[in-house]
Amino acid sequence: MLTALMILNGILAVFFLVAGGMKLLRTKEQLRASGQRWTDDFRAGTIKAIATAEVLGAIGLIVPLATGIAPVLTPIAAAGLAIDMGAATVVHSQRNESMLPTLVLAVVASASAVLGFMHVL
């Protein structure tokens, strides 16, 4: 089960590192120009905070479990990312945009949290 958890977390971590890193490195206007219309509803600082949470969540999916230092932080990170994607699903739904990608990520992050808590508790 640990192998499945690490594979799942690795895939999630790559996604959130890329998505969060892109939001950190680009301006609100650049994100909007790339098709991320949801940015119209948020201030630039809020977008950077979301991006930082995603990058830290990605790190939290891997580092604690891999090092054995406070491995309970791994499922907590997954739960945080599930909440983040749940909120993103609501935003996209309210804007009549496709919410399938964020919904899938919320479910996968939730599964990671459950598997992680089963492993560490």
Salt bridges, closest charged atoms under 4 A:
ASP40 OD1 - ARG32 NE 3.02
ASP41 OD2 - ARG95 NH1 3.05
GLU54 OE1 - LYS23 NZ 2.68
GLU97 OE2 - ARG37 NH2 3.75
GLU97 OE1 - HIS92 ND1 2.67
GLU97 OE2 - ARG95 NE 3.02
